Amino acid sequence: MTVSGQHPTFADFRRQRARMVRRLEAQGIADESVLAAMRSVRRHCFVPEALQDRAYEEHPLPIGFGQTISQPYIVAYMSQLLEAKAGMTVLEIGTGSGYQTAVLREMGLDVCTVERVRELHFAARDLFAALGISGIRMRLGDGTLGWKEQSPFNRIIVTAGGPNLPLPLLEQLADPGIMVIPVGQTRREQKLLRIAKREGRVTARTLGNVAFVDLVGDHGW
């Protein structure tokens, strides 16, 4: 806890990050690569400066342009559901401020990320450079179309909710492969799905209710 009116220090943020990770462990996050990444990535750098003292709290925060940064548990949970190993290729739909992207990269994954909002795309690009985060391939465009030129992907993670599972993403998922995506017929209210592809067979598992910003594009809203 910081004194009102004082900006948190580096040590304050480090303590807050450590508390966040302990909370995630208590909530059932057990994948050590996920925990290590969230222990390392400075979440407060990915939210507006005025909200930095709330960066490690358990709720989403606005990042502008009608978009949000997901609460820490959702970031960790979706990352864990990927069951990803270092060196795998992952496609992220919805770069946003870049926090989920940075977590995936810190996990040792080869990350491709697509963002449709120009301002967020370039802000994330500049932030990665400022933080010394390299090895991320970025694209500005319609995320529901995926990134065919870079496919197939071992893993796909979608951080916005649409009415259906976009067919291009399913086609670009490797076999075997895993996709985690929120899908729902009502805007801002979805079911979190874990899609698995193996030997040409696709299965889906529903993992509870979530609320994400709209997945906008040819295969979204």
N, C-alpha and C positions, 0 to 999 in steps of 0.2 A: 504494500500500500504506500502510495506517495502522498506527500503533503499537498493539499489542495493548492492549485496554482503553479506547482512546480512540475517541470517536464521530467518524466522518468529517465533515469540514467541507464547506461549500458548494463550495469549490475542489476538494476531493477528489472529490466527486460529479461535478463538471463534467469533471474529468480522466477519471474512470471512464466517464462517458457518451461522451466523445470516443473513448476506446479501444474501447468497445462498437461505435460507428458504424464505426470503421476495420475492426474484425473483421467486421462485417456486409458491408462493401464487399468484403473479401477472400473472403467466402463467396458472393458473387455478387449481392448486393442492389445494384441499379443505379438504381432509381427515385428521383430526387432528392427528390421530394415526401415519400417514405417516409423517406429518410435524414434530411432536414431536420426532419421531425416527431420522429423518435427522438432526434435531436440536441437538440431543444428540450424535449420532455416529460420531467419529472423522475420517472423510473421509481421511485426510492427512496421517493417519497411514496405509492406504491400498494402497498407491501408492509408487513407488520407491522414496527414499530420495531425489534424484536429482530433482524430479518433485513435491515435496510437496508444493512449493509455488504456484503451478497451480491447486492444488487439488480441489478447490471450483469454478473453472471456468466452463463454460457451454460447455464442449467438452469432449470426451473420451480421455483416456490416456493409453499408453502402459504399461503393467505389466510384459512383457517378454513372451517368448515361443509362440510368435505370437498372444497373447491374449491382451485384453484391459479391463479397467474398464469403464463401461458405463457413459455417462454424467449424472449429477445429475437429470435433468428433466426426462430422460428415467427411471432411477431407481425409482423416485417418481411416475411417471405416471403408470408404470407397477405394482407397489405396490398398488396404488390406485385402479386399475382395478380389483384387486383380491377381493375387497370388503370383506376383511378378518376381523374376530373378534378374540380378544385375546382367546387363548386356542385351536384354530383350528390347524390342522396339515397341513403343507405345504411342498411340495417337490420342491427343487430348482435344476435345471439341469444347471451345470456350476458354481462351487464355485468361480473360478477365485481367486482374491485376498481376497475375503471374505466380501467385503463391502455390497453387496446386502443381503448376508446372515445375517450380523450383523443388518442391518435395519429391516429385517423380524423378527429377534429374539427380537429386541427392541420393536417391535409392539406387543409383547406378544404371538407370534406364536410358535408352536412346530415344529422346523425346521429340516428337513432331506435334506442333500445336497450332490450332486454327482459331482465329478470332474475327468476328464480322464488324466490330466497332473500331473504326480506324484509330480514334484517339487512344483507346485501350491497347490496341496492338502496338502502336509506336511507344506508348508510355512503358509498357512491359519490356519492350526491346531495350529501351534506354536504361531501365532499372536493372535488367540482367547485366548489362555492360558495367553499370556503376558498382554492382555487387560482385563483379568478377565471376558471374555464372556463365559458363560457356557450353557449347555442344548442344544447344537447343535450336531446332529448325522451326521457323515461324512462318505462318502464312496468313494473309489478310483475305478473308472471303467467306463464303457460305459453308459453314461447318457441316451441314447436313449432307453435303456432297463428299465429305471426307477429303482425302488427299491421295488420289489414285496413283499418282506418279511415285509416291513413297511406299505404297502398299506392296505386299500384305503386312499387317501389323500383328504382332503377338498378342497385344493387348490394346483395347480402346476404352477410354473413359470419357463420358459426356457429362458436362456440368451445367446443363440446361434441360428443361423438360419440354417434350413435344407430345403430340397426340398419338404417334406411332413410332415404331422402330424404323429408322431410315434405312432403306434397302441398300444404298451405296455403302453404308458403314458395315453392314453385315457381309457384303461382298468383299470388302477390303480386310475383314478379319481373317487372320491366318487359321489354318487347320492343323493342329489344334490351336485354339485361341479363346480368350475370355473378353467380354465386353460388359461394362457396368454403366447403366443408363437409366435415368428416370423417365417414365412414360405414363401419361394420363390424359384422359379425354377432357379434363377440366384444367384450365390454366392455373398455374401455381399450386396444383395439388396432383401429385403423381405417386406411382408405385416405383420403388427402386428395384430394377431388374438386373440379374446377373445372367448374361447370355453366354452359353458355352457352345463351341463348335468342335466337334471331334468326329473324324472319319466320315465327313459329309453330313453328319446329323447335328441339328441345332436344338438345344434345350434351353428353357428359361426358368429361372427360379425367382419368385417374388420375395422381397426382403423388407417389406414394411412401407409405410407412408412417408413421403418426403415432400418438400415444397421448394422448387427451384424457379429461377427466372425462365422466361419463355425461350424455347429453342426455335429460332426464327430462320426460315430458309425454304428452299424448294420442297424439302421433305419434313418441314416442321410447321409451325404456325404461320 
